[in-house]
Amino acid sequence: MLMSLDAEQVARIAYLARLQIDSEAIPDYARNLSAILDFVEQMNAVDTSGIEPMAHPQDVSQRLRDDVVTESNQRDLFQQIAPATENGLYLVPKVIE
């Protein structure tokens, strides 16, 4: 199933993503986004039942450092210079539109 986006859909996606694109570039964006969606459809069509998810495409293990505390708690020091705190939390202005 081919997925094809039209100019109106691309403009809507750009608006939702808060991207400003030139109207002359919309056909290129539509073609590229449609190709991406088609590729995702191809990948969804592959039967992956019985295949265990992998964190990495190669069978390697990650060298990890020991999980130890390396910094002391400096919250009180940092909160001394904060504009407003309460019960160990930073208070910030309300930012709801």
C-alpha distances in whole Angstrom, upper triangle without the diagonal:
4,6,10,13,16,20,21,18,19,23,22,21,24,26,25,26,29,28,30,28,29,27,27,25,22,20,20,19,16,15,16,15,11,12,13,10,8,10,11,8,9,12,11,10,14,16,19,21,25,24,27,26,28,30,30,28,32,34,37,39,39,43,44,47,49,48,52,53,54,54,57,56,57,55,59,59,56,57,60,59,56,56,56,55,56,56,55,52,51,51,49,49,46,43,41,40
4,6,10,13,16,18,15,16,20,20,19,21,24,23,23,26,25,27,24,25,24,24,21,19,16,17,16,13,12,13,12,8,9,11,8,6,9,10,8,10,13,13,12,16,19,21,24,27,26,28,27,29,30,30,28,32,35,37,39,39,43,44,47,49,48,51,52,53,54,56,55,56,55,58,58,55,55,59,57,54,55,55,54,55,56,54,51,50,50,48,47,45,42,40,39
4,7,10,13,15,12,13,16,16,15,18,20,20,20,23,22,23,21,23,21,21,19,16,14,15,13,10,10,11,9,6,8,9,6,6,9,10,8,11,13,13,14,17,20,22,25,28,27,29,27,28,29,30,28,32,35,37,39,39,42,43,46,48,47,50,50,51,51,54,53,53,52,55,56,52,52,56,54,51,52,51,51,52,53,51,48,47,47,44,44,42,38,37,35
4,7,10,12,10,10,14,14,14,16,18,18,19,21,20,21,19,20,18,18,16,13,11,12,11,8,8,10,8,5,8,10,8,8,12,13,12,14,17,17,18,21,24,26,28,32,30,32,30,31,32,32,31,35,37,39,41,41,44,45,48,50,49,52,52,53,53,55,54,54,53,56,56,53,53,56,54,51,52,51,52,53,54,52,49,48,47,44,44,41,38,36,35
4,7,8,6,7,10,11,10,12,15,15,16,18,17,18,16,17,15,15,14,10,9,11,9,5,7,9,7,6,10,11,9,11,14,14,14,17,19,19,20,23,26,28,30,34,32,34,31,32,32,33,32,36,39,40,42,41,44,45,47,49,48,51,51,51,51,54,52,52,51,54,54,50,51,54,52,49,49,49,49,50,51,50,47,45,44,42,41,38,35,33,31
4,6,5,6,9,10,11,12,14,16,17,18,17,17,15,15,12,13,12,9,8,11,10,6,9,12,10,9,13,14,13,14,17,18,18,20,23,23,24,27,30,31,34,37,36,37,35,36,36,36,36,39,42,44,45,44,47,48,50,52,51,54,54,54,54,56,54,54,52,55,56,52,52,55,53,50,50,50,50,52,53,52,48,46,46,42,41,39,35,34,31
4,5,5,6,9,10,10,12,14,15,16,14,14,12,12,9,10,10,6,7,10,9,7,10,12,11,11,15,16,15,17,20,20,21,23,25,25,27,30,33,34,37,40,38,39,37,38,37,37,37,41,44,45,46,45,48,48,50,53,51,54,53,54,53,55,54,53,51,54,54,51,51,53,51,48,48,48,49,50,52,51,47,45,44,41,40,37,34,32,30
4,5,5,6,9,10,10,12,14,15,14,14,13,13,11,13,13,9,10,13,11,9,13,15,13,13,17,18,16,19,21,21,22,25,26,26,28,31,34,35,37,40,39,40,37,38,38,38,38,42,45,46,47,46,49,48,51,53,51,53,53,53,52,54,53,52,50,53,53,49,49,52,50,47,46,46,47,48,50,49,45,43,42,39,37,35,31,30,27
4,5,5,6,9,10,11,12,14,13,14,13,14,13,15,13,10,11,13,10,8,12,13,10,11,15,15,13,16,18,18,18,21,23,22,24,27,30,31,33,37,35,36,33,35,34,35,35,38,41,42,43,42,45,45,47,49,48,50,50,50,50,52,50,50,48,51,51,47,47,50,48,45,45,45,45,46,48,47,43,41,40,37,36,34,30,28,26
4,5,5,6,9,10,10,12,11,11,10,11,10,12,10,7,9,10,7,6,10,10,8,10,13,13,13,15,18,17,19,21,22,23,25,27,30,31,34,37,35,36,33,34,33,33,33,37,40,41,42,41,44,43,46,48,46,49,48,48,48,50,49,48,46,49,49,46,46,49,46,44,43,44,44,46,47,46,42,40,40,37,35,33,30,28,26
4,5,5,6,9,10,10,9,9,8,10,9,11,10,7,10,12,9,9,13,14,12,14,17,17,16,19,21,21,22,25,26,26,28,31,34,34,37,40,38,39,36,36,36,36,36,40,43,43,44,43,45,45,47,49,47,50,49,49,48,50,49,48,46,49,49,45,45,48,45,42,42,42,43,45,46,45,41,39,38,35,34,31,28,26,24
4,5,5,6,9,10,10,11,11,13,12,15,14,11,14,15,12,11,15,15,13,14,18,17,16,19,21,20,21,25,25,25,27,30,33,33,35,38,37,37,34,35,34,35,36,39,42,43,43,42,45,44,46,48,46,48,47,48,47,49,47,46,44,47,47,43,43,46,44,41,40,40,41,42,44,43,39,37,36,33,31,29,25,24,21
4,5,5,6,8,8,10,11,13,13,16,14,11,13,14,10,10,14,13,10,12,15,14,13,17,18,17,19,22,22,22,25,27,30,30,33,35,34,34,31,32,31,31,32,35,38,39,39,38,41,40,42,44,42,45,44,45,44,46,44,44,42,45,45,41,41,44,42,39,39,39,40,41,42,41,37,36,35,32,31,28,25,23,22
4,6,5,6,5,7,7,10,11,14,12,10,13,13,10,11,14,13,11,14,17,16,16,19,20,20,22,24,25,25,28,30,33,33,35,38,36,36,33,33,32,32,33,36,39,40,40,39,41,41,42,44,43,45,44,44,43,45,44,43,41,44,44,40,40,43,41,38,37,38,39,40,42,41,37,35,34,31,30,28,24,23,21
4,5,5,6,7,9,12,13,16,14,12,16,16,13,14,18,17,15,17,20,19,19,22,24,23,24,27,28,27,30,33,35,35,37,40,38,38,35,35,34,35,36,39,42,42,42,41,43,42,44,46,44,45,45,45,43,45,43,43,40,43,43,39,39,42,39,36,36,36,37,39,41,39,36,33,32,29,27,25,22,20,18
4,5,8,10,12,15,16,19,17,15,18,18,15,15,19,18,15,17,20,18,18,21,22,21,23,26,26,25,28,30,33,32,35,37,36,35,32,33,31,32,33,37,39,40,40,38,41,40,41,43,41,43,42,42,41,43,41,40,38,41,41,37,37,40,38,35,34,34,35,36,38,37,33,31,30,27,26,23,20,18,16
4,5,9,11,15,16,18,16,14,17,17,13,15,18,16,14,17,19,17,17,21,21,20,22,25,25,25,28,30,32,31,34,36,34,34,30,31,29,30,31,34,37,37,37,35,38,37,38,40,38,40,39,39,39,40,39,38,36,39,39,35,35,38,36,33,33,33,34,36,37,36,32,30,29,26,25,24,20,19,18
4,7,10,13,15,18,16,15,18,18,15,17,20,18,16,19,22,20,20,24,25,23,26,28,28,28,31,33,36,35,38,40,38,37,34,34,32,33,34,37,40,40,40,38,40,39,40,42,40,42,41,40,39,41,39,38,36,39,39,35,35,38,35,32,32,32,33,35,37,36,32,30,29,25,24,23,19,18,16
4,6,10,12,14,12,12,15,15,12,14,17,16,14,18,20,18,19,22,23,23,25,27,27,28,31,33,35,35,38,40,38,37,34,34,32,32,33,36,39,39,40,38,40,39,41,43,41,43,42,42,41,42,41,40,38,41,41,37,37,40,37,34,34,35,36,38,40,38,35,32,32,28,27,26,22,22,20
4,7,9,12,11,11,14,14,12,14,17,17,16,19,21,20,21,24,25,25,27,30,30,31,33,35,38,38,41,43,41,41,37,37,35,36,36,39,42,42,43,41,43,42,44,46,44,46,45,45,43,45,44,43,41,44,43,39,40,42,39,37,36,37,39,41,43,41,38,35,34,31,29,28,24,24,22
4,6,8,7,7,11,11,9,12,14,14,14,17,19,18,20,22,23,24,26,28,29,30,32,34,37,37,40,43,41,41,37,37,36,36,36,39,42,42,43,41,44,43,45,48,46,48,47,47,46,48,47,46,44,47,46,42,43,45,42,40,40,41,42,44,46,45,41,38,38,34,33,32,28,27,25
4,5,5,7,10,11,10,12,15,15,16,18,20,20,22,24,25,26,28,30,31,32,34,36,40,40,43,46,43,44,40,40,39,39,39,42,45,45,46,45,47,47,48,51,50,52,51,50,49,51,50,49,48,50,50,46,46,48,46,43,43,44,46,48,50,48,45,42,41,38,36,35,31,31,28
4,5,5,8,10,10,11,14,15,15,17,19,20,21,23,25,26,27,29,31,32,34,36,39,40,43,46,44,44,41,41,40,40,40,43,46,47,48,47,49,49,51,53,52,54,53,53,52,54,53,52,50,53,52,49,49,51,48,46,45,46,48,50,52,50,47,44,43,40,38,37,33,32,29
4,6,7,8,10,11,13,14,15,17,19,20,21,23,25,26,27,29,31,32,33,36,39,40,43,46,44,45,42,42,41,40,40,43,46,47,48,47,49,50,52,54,53,55,55,54,53,56,55,54,52,55,54,51,51,54,51,48,48,49,51,53,55,53,49,47,46,43,41,40,36,35,33
4,6,5,6,9,10,11,12,14,16,17,18,20,21,23,24,26,27,29,31,33,36,37,40,43,40,41,38,38,37,36,36,39,42,43,44,43,46,46,48,51,50,52,51,51,50,53,52,51,50,53,52,48,49,51,49,46,46,47,48,51,52,50,47,45,44,41,40,38,34,34,32
4,5,5,6,9,10,10,12,14,15,16,18,20,21,22,24,26,27,28,31,34,35,38,41,39,40,37,37,36,36,35,39,42,43,44,43,46,46,48,51,49,52,51,51,51,53,52,51,50,52,52,48,49,51,49,46,46,47,48,50,51,50,46,44,43,40,39,37,33,32,30
4,5,5,6,9,10,10,12,14,15,16,18,20,21,22,24,26,27,29,33,34,37,40,38,39,37,37,36,36,35,38,42,43,44,44,46,47,49,52,51,53,53,53,53,55,54,54,52,55,55,51,52,55,52,50,49,50,51,53,54,53,49,47,47,43,42,41,37,36,34
4,5,5,6,8,10,11,12,14,15,17,19,20,21,23,24,26,28,31,32,36,38,36,37,34,34,34,33,32,35,39,40,42,41,43,44,46,49,48,51,51,51,50,53,52,52,51,54,53,50,50,53,51,48,48,49,50,52,53,51,48,46,46,43,42,40,37,36,34
4,5,5,6,8,10,10,12,14,15,16,18,20,21,22,24,26,30,30,34,36,34,35,32,32,31,31,30,34,37,38,39,38,41,42,44,47,45,48,48,48,47,50,49,49,47,51,50,47,47,50,48,45,45,46,47,49,50,48,45,43,42,39,39,37,33,32,31
4,6,5,6,8,10,10,12,14,15,16,18,20,21,22,25,28,29,32,35,33,35,32,32,32,32,31,35,38,39,41,40,43,43,46,48,47,50,50,50,50,52,51,51,50,53,53,49,49,52,50,47,47,48,49,50,51,50,46,44,44,41,40,38,35,33,32
4,6,5,6,9,10,10,12,14,15,16,18,20,21,23,27,28,31,34,32,34,31,32,32,31,30,33,36,38,40,39,42,43,46,48,47,50,51,51,51,53,53,52,51,54,54,51,51,54,52,50,50,50,51,53,54,52,48,47,47,44,43,41,38,37,35
4,5,5,6,9,10,11,13,14,15,17,19,20,22,26,26,30,32,30,31,28,28,28,27,26,30,33,34,36,36,39,39,42,45,44,47,47,47,47,50,49,49,48,51,51,48,48,51,49,47,47,48,48,50,51,49,46,44,44,41,41,39,36,35,34
4,5,5,6,9,10,11,12,14,15,17,19,21,24,25,28,31,29,29,27,27,27,27,26,29,33,34,35,35,38,38,41,43,42,45,45,46,46,48,47,47,46,49,49,46,46,50,47,45,45,46,46,47,48,47,43,42,42,39,39,37,33,32,31
4,5,5,6,9,10,10,12,14,15,17,19,22,24,27,30,28,29,27,28,28,28,27,30,33,35,37,37,40,40,43,46,45,48,48,48,49,51,50,51,49,53,53,49,50,53,51,48,49,49,49,50,51,49,46,45,45,42,42,40,36,35,34
4,5,5,6,9,10,10,12,14,15,17,21,22,25,28,26,28,25,26,26,26,24,28,31,33,35,35,38,39,42,44,44,47,47,48,48,51,50,51,50,53,53,50,50,54,52,49,50,50,50,51,52,50,47,46,46,43,43,42,38,37,36
4,5,5,6,9,10,11,12,14,16,19,20,23,26,24,25,22,23,23,23,22,25,28,30,32,31,35,35,38,41,40,43,44,44,44,47,47,47,46,49,49,46,47,50,48,46,47,47,47,48,49,47,44,42,43,40,40,39,35,34,34
4,5,5,6,9,10,10,12,15,18,19,22,25,23,25,22,23,24,24,23,27,29,31,33,33,36,37,40,42,41,44,45,45,46,48,47,48,47,50,50,47,48,51,49,47,47,47,47,48,49,47,44,43,43,40,40,38,35,34,33
4,5,5,6,9,10,11,13,17,18,21,24,23,25,23,24,25,25,23,27,30,32,34,34,37,38,41,44,43,46,47,48,48,51,50,51,50,53,54,50,51,54,53,50,51,51,51,52,52,50,47,46,46,44,44,42,39,38,37
4,5,5,6,9,10,11,15,16,19,22,20,22,20,21,22,21,19,23,26,28,30,30,34,35,38,41,40,43,45,45,46,49,48,49,48,52,52,49,50,53,51,49,50,50,50,51,51,49,46,45,46,44,44,42,39,38,37
4,5,5,6,9,10,13,14,17,20,18,20,18,19,20,20,19,22,25,27,29,29,33,33,36,39,38,41,42,43,44,46,46,47,46,49,50,47,47,51,49,47,48,48,47,48,48,46,43,43,43,41,41,40,37,35,35
4,5,5,6,9,12,14,16,20,19,21,19,21,22,22,21,25,27,30,31,32,36,36,40,42,41,44,45,46,47,50,49,50,49,52,53,50,50,54,52,50,51,50,50,50,50,49,46,45,46,44,44,42,39,37,37
4,5,5,7,11,12,16,19,17,20,18,20,22,21,19,23,25,28,30,31,35,36,39,42,41,45,46,47,48,51,50,51,50,54,55,51,52,56,54,52,53,53,52,53,53,51,48,48,48,46,47,45,42,41,40
4,5,6,9,10,13,16,14,16,15,16,18,18,16,20,22,25,27,28,31,32,36,38,37,41,42,43,45,47,47,48,47,51,52,49,50,53,52,49,51,50,50,50,50,48,45,45,46,44,45,43,40,39,39
4,5,8,9,12,15,14,16,15,17,19,20,18,22,24,26,28,29,33,34,37,39,38,41,43,44,45,48,47,48,47,51,52,49,49,53,52,49,51,50,49,49,49,47,45,45,45,44,44,42,40,38,38
4,6,9,11,15,14,17,17,19,21,22,20,23,25,28,30,31,35,36,40,42,41,44,46,47,49,51,51,52,51,55,55,53,53,57,56,53,54,54,53,53,53,51,48,48,49,47,48,46,43,42,42
4,6,9,12,11,14,14,16,19,19,17,20,22,25,27,29,32,34,37,39,39,43,44,46,47,50,50,51,50,54,55,52,53,57,56,53,55,54,53,53,53,51,49,49,50,48,49,47,44,43,43
4,6,9,9,12,13,16,19,19,18,21,22,25,27,29,32,34,37,39,38,42,44,46,47,50,50,52,51,54,55,53,54,57,57,54,56,55,53,54,53,51,49,49,50,49,50,48,46,44,45
4,6,5,8,9,12,15,16,15,18,18,22,23,25,29,30,34,35,35,39,41,42,44,46,46,48,48,51,52,50,51,54,54,51,53,52,51,51,50,48,46,46,48,47,48,46,44,43,44
4,6,8,10,14,17,18,17,20,20,23,24,26,30,31,34,36,35,39,41,43,45,47,47,49,48,52,53,51,51,55,55,53,54,53,51,51,50,48,46,47,49,48,49,47,45,44,45
4,6,9,12,16,17,16,18,18,21,22,25,28,29,33,34,34,37,40,42,44,46,46,49,48,52,53,51,52,55,55,53,55,54,52,52,50,49,47,48,49,49,50,49,47,46,47
4,6,9,13,14,13,15,14,18,19,21,25,26,30,31,31,35,37,39,41,44,44,46,46,50,51,48,49,53,53,51,53,52,50,50,49,47,45,46,47,47,48,47,45,44,46
4,6,10,12,12,13,12,15,16,18,22,23,26,28,28,31,34,36,38,40,41,43,43,46,47,45,46,50,50,48,50,49,47,47,46,44,42,43,45,44,46,45,43,43,44
4,7,9,10,12,12,14,15,16,20,21,24,26,25,29,31,33,35,38,38,40,40,43,44,42,43,47,46,44,47,46,44,44,43,41,39,40,42,41,43,42,40,39,41
4,5,7,9,9,11,12,13,17,18,21,23,23,27,29,31,33,36,36,38,38,42,43,40,42,45,45,43,46,45,43,44,43,40,39,39,41,41,43,42,40,40,41
4,7,9,9,10,10,10,14,15,18,20,20,24,26,27,29,32,33,35,35,39,39,37,39,42,42,40,42,42,40,41,40,37,36,36,38,38,40,39,37,38,39
4,5,7,8,9,10,14,15,19,21,22,25,28,29,31,34,35,36,37,41,41,39,40,44,43,42,44,44,42,43,42,40,38,38,40,40,42,41,39,40,41
4,7,9,11,13,16,18,22,25,25,29,31,32,34,37,38,40,40,44,44,42,44,47,46,45,47,47,46,47,46,43,42,42,44,43,45,44,42,42,43
4,6,9,11,14,17,21,23,25,28,31,31,34,37,39,40,41,45,45,43,45,48,47,46,49,49,47,48,47,44,43,43,46,45,47,47,45,45,46
4,7,10,13,16,20,22,23,27,30,31,33,37,38,40,41,45,45,43,45,48,48,47,50,49,48,48,47,44,43,44,46,46,48,48,46,46,48
4,7,9,12,16,19,20,24,27,27,30,34,35,37,38,42,42,40,43,46,45,44,47,47,46,46,45,42,41,42,44,44,47,46,45,46,47
4,6,9,13,15,17,20,23,24,27,30,32,34,35,39,39,38,40,43,43,42,45,45,43,44,42,39,38,39,42,42,45,45,43,44,46
4,6,10,12,14,17,20,21,24,27,29,31,32,36,36,34,36,39,39,39,42,42,40,41,39,36,35,36,39,39,42,42,41,42,44
4,7,10,12,15,18,18,22,25,27,29,31,34,34,33,35,38,38,38,41,41,39,40,39,35,35,36,39,39,42,43,42,43,45
4,7,8,12,14,15,18,21,23,26,27,31,31,30,32,35,35,35,38,38,36,37,35,32,32,32,36,36,39,40,39,41,43
4,6,9,11,12,15,18,21,23,25,28,28,27,30,33,33,33,36,36,34,35,33,30,30,31,35,35,39,40,39,41,43
4,6,9,11,14,17,19,22,24,27,27,27,29,32,32,32,36,36,33,34,32,29,29,31,34,35,39,40,39,41,44
4,7,9,12,14,16,19,21,24,24,24,26,29,30,30,33,32,30,30,28,25,26,27,31,32,35,36,36,38,41
4,6,9,11,14,17,19,21,22,22,24,27,28,28,32,31,28,29,27,24,25,26,30,31,35,36,36,39,42
4,6,8,10,13,15,18,18,18,21,23,24,24,28,28,25,26,24,20,22,23,27,28,32,34,34,36,40
4,7,10,12,15,18,17,17,20,22,23,24,27,28,25,26,25,21,22,23,27,29,32,34,34,37,40
4,7,8,11,14,13,14,16,18,19,20,24,24,22,23,22,18,19,20,24,25,29,31,32,35,38
4,6,9,11,11,12,15,16,18,19,23,22,20,21,19,16,18,19,23,25,29,31,32,35,38
4,6,8,9,10,12,14,16,16,20,19,16,17,16,12,14,16,19,22,25,28,29,32,35
4,6,5,6,9,10,12,13,17,17,14,16,15,11,13,14,18,20,23,26,27,30,34
4,5,5,6,9,10,10,14,13,11,12,11,8,9,10,14,16,20,23,24,27,30
4,6,5,6,9,10,13,12,10,11,11,8,10,11,14,17,21,23,25,28,32
4,6,5,8,9,13,13,12,14,14,11,13,13,16,18,22,25,26,30,33
4,5,6,7,11,11,10,13,14,10,11,10,13,15,19,22,23,26,29
4,5,5,8,8,7,10,11,8,8,8,10,13,16,19,21,24,27
4,6,8,9,9,11,13,11,12,11,13,15,18,21,23,27,30
4,6,9,10,13,15,13,13,11,12,14,16,20,22,25,28
4,6,7,11,13,11,10,7,9,10,13,16,18,22,24
4,7,11,14,13,11,8,8,9,11,14,16,20,23
4,7,11,10,9,6,5,7,10,13,16,19,22
4,7,6,5,4,5,9,12,14,17,20,23
4,5,5,7,7,11,13,15,18,21,24
4,6,9,10,14,17,18,21,23,27
4,7,10,13,16,18,21,23,27
4,6,10,13,15,17,19,23
4,6,10,12,14,17,21
4,7,9,12,15,18
4,7,9,12,15
4,6,9,12
4,6,9
4,6
4
